[in-house]
Amino acid sequence: MPPPHGHPRSSLSPSSPTRARPRRLAIAALSLTAAFTLAATPTAAGSPRPPATAHCADRAHLRVPGAEHQQADCLAELTTAGTVASGHTDPADYNGLTPKDLPTPTGVPGIQVDGYFPDTSTTNTNHGWNHDAQFVIRLPDRWNGGLVVSGTPANREQYANDRAIADWVLERGYAYAATDKGNTGLSFHRDGREPGAAIAEWNDRVTQLTRAAKAVVAQRYHRPPARTLATGLSNGGYLVRWQLENHPELFDGGVDWEGTLWRTRGPNLLTHLPPALRAYPTYAAGGEGAEVAQQAMHKAGYPAGSEFLWPYHHKVYWDLTQRLYREELDPDYDGPTEAGAPHCAPGSPACDADYDYADRPADVHRAVDRIALTGRIGKPLITLQGTLDVLLPISKHSDVYADMVRASGRGALLRYYRIEDGTHVDSLADTFPDELRPLVPCHRAAFRSLEDWLNGERRPPASRTIARPPGATPATLRTTCPLR
């Protein structure tokens, strides 16, 4: 299958010059997934939506606060059933993130506003703008009173969540907004004045878009959203957590789909990826040492039973993800080389397989601290992650974050569902239909559960592992995921 995170692009950040250090290595392939936000239905389940407003009413009067450029179009269809043909999405941006047979809702006319906020970087080429900090805001004619805000997974652009999230929430009547996070592509780490600045910008861009989208919703429907929710996948799930910790006043709740954990003392990406890069080649070679290497993989967090996923992730994800995020947070590790040497042998100079986060200088830990999570959420959060995630092992990411939330005294605001046989990228369920289940229906079940929670109808079930239903077919698993 093609890499799910798109083609390489470079990136710079707003009012931030490129870091002044030499670059020698051209990087190609893909990187870690990332974020989006979600809104719970403000009306009670089963109650009618407000009446439809005039098709594309007030389009000429819409102004996105703070935008440097915007374009508002009246569309007969806001979902990908229409936006692919009309040029109002980019299928390459969401390629590989959902099962191939995921149904596409239809029948959602309304307004789409595309544009960008001031920024100095030019990695996002959508619409021929060559400008980062791009956003999309979709305003359905038939609105349910809610707003869903989303940041993208990986280093993708603003349309990355269109199939996984936007289509579904738009069909339910939500307004929807998404950002490219301010830097895109495989050279995102070039953005910012100092290590960690590119990732820190992601958080700022979601905050910026949320405030602007609320204003646009009020312009369109003549009242502010009754409910604003955040949701996101991978890096996007991280963004949901960060927003609910740092800007709970902007949101009513969120759904975090396998969010990335950044924690200053670990675990984080830079603590579990190097052991995998050291151990996997010995395991894959078989023979003497293979069993010990397999045990080392398990100790690093890669669960027993996930071995069938290791070859693909070693080839596509682990090495590239380690090098790119290490370059963002610890550029001095490999001196003037940009993002190290691909698949280097342990023991070779500045090899990322030998990287030891704990022994790195204090300024590296300070860079991680700039983007670190605390667990101190201020609004209800539902987290879900697959037990067979081998890009972000569940024991090193969501398990730890759930413990952080509880330790901070915010456990009453959290529900955490471990989805048996789920993995990081849903399209792999097409490749391994007997071993894996997609998480899209689990995200939708969590979304509905959050709606009920916020509507005061019934509290979500207690945090638990959601077992794979015995005898469930791939078709059933593609559409259902009961949380109770």
PyMOL commands that set and color helices and strands:
alter all, ss='L'
color gray80, all
select helices_A, chain A and resi 59-61+80-86+91-94+126-128+162-171+188-190+197-221+235-246+248-250+269-285+290-300+307-329+331-334+352-354+357-359+362-371+394-396+398-407+411-413+428-431+440-455+474-477
alter helices_A, ss='H'
color red, helices_A
select strands_A, chain A and resi 69-75+110-116+134-140+146-151+175-179+227-233+253-257+381-386+414-419+464-466
alter strands_A, ss='S'
color yellow, strands_A
deselect
rebuild
show_as cartoon
